Amino acid sequence: MKDFAGKILFITGGASGAGFGQAKVFSEAGCKIVIADIRKDHLDEAMAYFRDKKAEVHAIQLDITDRKAYAEAADEVEKVYGSPPQMLFNTAGVNAFGPAEASTFEDYDWVMGVCLGGVVNGMVTFVPRMIQAGKGGYIAATSSMGGFMGGSTTAPYSAAKAAVNNLMESYLQALKPYGIGVSCLCPGGIRSNIAEASYTRPKHLENTGYNINEKTIEYMHYHYSFGIDPVELAQILKKGIENEQFFIIPVPDPEKMLQGIVERIVNYATPEGMKRQVELMKKHMEEMRKRMGGDDGPMKGAAESGWLKARQDLTWVKERKGPF
Ligand SMILES: NC(=O)c1ccc[n+]([C@@H]2O[C@H](COP(=O)([O-])OP(=O)(O)OC[C@H]3O[C@@H](n4cnc5c(N)ncnc54)[C@H](O)[C@@H]3O)[C@@H](O)[C@H]2O)c1
């Protein structure tokens, strides 16, 4: 897709971080935007920005895990803009990190409910409407590099993002006959408000096995300040959509990065490979420590803040050496 003028674009999580960046860039490209977000304060701030720009943007407060509310939001789009959207960006997401072995059912239900369930709800709500409108279109999900690998402290998040990658590939093939393109954006760090994700965690899912408190949230704000600028990321997404590229990975050499991922998977399949993988992992961790653990790097203060640790009463969880 190259022509965005006049297209209706529905963005979940569109009021903050990556989604707000997408709303800015695609609004400038001529789209009529809907930003859907669970946080009213984020929606108000974003709308103040767009009012100043006199941009065509409509805000809907929506929890993407609520299927009934999602259907009502889709009806609202048709009422406001006269048609279902031609474009859907499944961008809203949350994270909660800590040792996999400390994870609770509620950690899985919340993180996977938003990051994967929210995408499923977006697809089931909008895809039939988009097909029946007969205008083709484009769907992009904001996944994560975390979807290409499991991590000892990222289990629910990595599982959700891996599933999103796979899910979007299924839709890539299924929606081709309808003229609907599909992409999966896989960023590393983004300069966003995701440090505050736990503020939107519902009461009935508040039981976490991880150490999450004001200190870890303050540290995470610092950590994510090293990420890519959301507008720059949205420009990369736009270019990827113009090229109809499935994976859009904002690193200088995405092919080399993916070759490393494939090498890991291949290594896991034989006894010799498992040995090679141990060595590779050591090298990888060493490089990561150097890259991220420097005096002024994004991991500065991580261990002291208690980030990535288990809830303090889970004394059976082994202490890890350092943040990795
Ligand atoms: N921040 C990073 O380093 C990073 C890295 C890779 C991928 N991502 C992904 O990027 C996407 C955007 O995150 P961000 O970093 O811009 O964070 P952000 O917190 O700034 O923006 C996410 C928005 O989603 C909204 N949201 C959360 N739960 C919701 C729900 N149930 N229903 C509707 N809206 C909801 C939040 O209120 C927020 O406004 C997420 O899918 C995230 O997993 C983030």
The ligand as an SDF file (V2000), in Angstrom:
LIG
                    3D

 44 48  0  0  0  0  0  0  0  0999 V2000
    8.5740   -0.0060   24.8620 N   0  0  0  0  0  0  0  0  0  0  0  0
    9.3210   -0.9270   24.2990 C   0  0  0  0  0  0  0  0  0  0  0  0
   10.5430   -0.9740   24.5020 O   0  0  0  0  0  0  0  0  0  0  0  0
    8.7170   -1.9310   23.3570 C   0  0  0  0  0  0  0  0  0  0  0  0
    9.5640   -2.7920   22.6460 C   0  0  0  0  0  0  0  0  0  0  0  0
    9.0140   -3.6950   21.7450 C   0  0  0  0  0  0  0  0  0  0  0  0
    7.6420   -3.7320   21.5400 C   0  0  0  0  0  0  0  0  0  0  0  0
    6.8430   -2.8990   22.2560 N   0  0  0  0  0  0  0  0  0  0  0  0
    5.3940   -2.9620   21.9940 C   0  0  0  0  0  0  0  0  0  0  0  0
    4.9570   -1.7240   21.5010 O   0  0  0  0  0  0  0  0  0  0  0  0
    3.5530   -1.6000   21.7410 C   0  0  0  0  0  0  0  0  0  0  0  0
    3.2540   -0.2020   22.2560 C   0  0  0  0  0  0  0  0  0  0  0  0
    3.8470   -0.0480   23.5380 O   0  0  0  0  0  0  0  0  0  0  0  0
    4.6130    1.2720   23.9760 P   0  0  0  0  0  0  0  0  0  0  0  0
    5.9810    0.8670   24.3330 O   0  0  0  0  0  0  0  0  0  0  0  0
    4.4000    2.3500   23.0060 O   0  0  0  0  0  0  0  0  0  0  0  0
    3.8760    1.5510   25.3680 O   0  0  0  0  0  0  0  0  0  0  0  0
    2.9110    2.7190   25.8970 P   0  0  0  0  0  0  0  0  0  0  0  0
    2.5070    2.2820   27.2530 O   0  0  0  0  0  0  0  0  0  0  0  0
    3.5220    4.0590   25.7460 O   0  0  0  0  0  0  0  0  0  0  0  0
    1.6670    2.6270   24.9060 O   0  0  0  0  0  0  0  0  0  0  0  0
    0.7610    1.5660   24.9660 C   0  0  0  0  0  0  0  0  0  0  0  0
   -0.6570    2.1020   25.0570 C   0  0  0  0  0  0  0  0  0  0  0  0
   -1.5300    0.9560   25.1060 O   0  0  0  0  0  0  0  0  0  0  0  0
   -2.5490    1.2360   26.0390 C   0  0  0  0  0  0  0  0  0  0  0  0
   -3.1410   -0.0010   26.5560 N   0  0  0  0  0  0  0  0  0  0  0  0
   -2.6230   -0.8610   27.4770 C   0  0  0  0  0  0  0  0  0  0  0  0
   -3.5040   -1.8390   27.7340 N   0  0  0  0  0  0  0  0  0  0  0  0
   -4.5780   -1.6070   26.9570 C   0  0  0  0  0  0  0  0  0  0  0  0
   -5.8240   -2.2760   26.7780 C   0  0  0  0  0  0  0  0  0  0  0  0
   -6.1390   -3.3710   27.4800 N   0  0  0  0  0  0  0  0  0  0  0  0
   -6.7020   -1.7500   25.8970 N   0  0  0  0  0  0  0  0  0  0  0  0
   -6.4160   -0.6310   25.1960 C   0  0  0  0  0  0  0  0  0  0  0  0
   -5.2620    0.0500   25.3410 N   0  0  0  0  0  0  0  0  0  0  0  0
   -4.3560   -0.4430   26.2040 C   0  0  0  0  0  0  0  0  0  0  0  0
   -1.8610    2.0330   27.1550 C   0  0  0  0  0  0  0  0  0  0  0  0
   -2.7900    2.7880   27.9170 O   0  0  0  0  0  0  0  0  0  0  0  0
   -0.9170    2.9060   26.3440 C   0  0  0  0  0  0  0  0  0  0  0  0
   -1.5050    4.1660   26.0560 O   0  0  0  0  0  0  0  0  0  0  0  0
    3.1930   -2.7210   22.7080 C   0  0  0  0  0  0  0  0  0  0  0  0
    2.5400   -3.7590   22.0120 O   0  0  0  0  0  0  0  0  0  0  0  0
    4.5410   -3.1870   23.2220 C   0  0  0  0  0  0  0  0  0  0  0  0
    4.5250   -4.5230   23.6200 O   0  0  0  0  0  0  0  0  0  0  0  0
    7.3310   -2.0080   23.1520 C   0  0  0  0  0  0  0  0  0  0  0  0
  1  2  1  0
  2  3  2  0
  2  4  1  0
  4  5  1  0
  4 44  2  0
  5  6  2  0
  6  7  1  0
  7  8  2  0
  8  9  1  0
  8 44  1  0
  9 10  1  0
  9 42  1  0
 10 11  1  0
 11 12  1  0
 11 40  1  0
 12 13  1  0
 13 14  1  0
 14 15  2  0
 14 16  1  0
 14 17  1  0
 17 18  1  0
 18 19  2  0
 18 20  1  0
 18 21  1  0
 21 22  1  0
 22 23  1  0
 23 24  1  0
 23 38  1  0
 24 25  1  0
 25 26  1  0
 25 36  1  0
 26 27  1  0
 26 35  1  0
 27 28  2  0
 28 29  1  0
 29 30  1  0
 29 35  2  0
 30 31  1  0
 30 32  2  0
 32 33  1  0
 33 34  2  0
 34 35  1  0
 36 37  1  0
 36 38  1  0
 38 39  1  0
 40 41  1  0
 40 42  1  0
 42 43  1  0
M  CHG  2   8   1  16  -1
M  END
$$$$
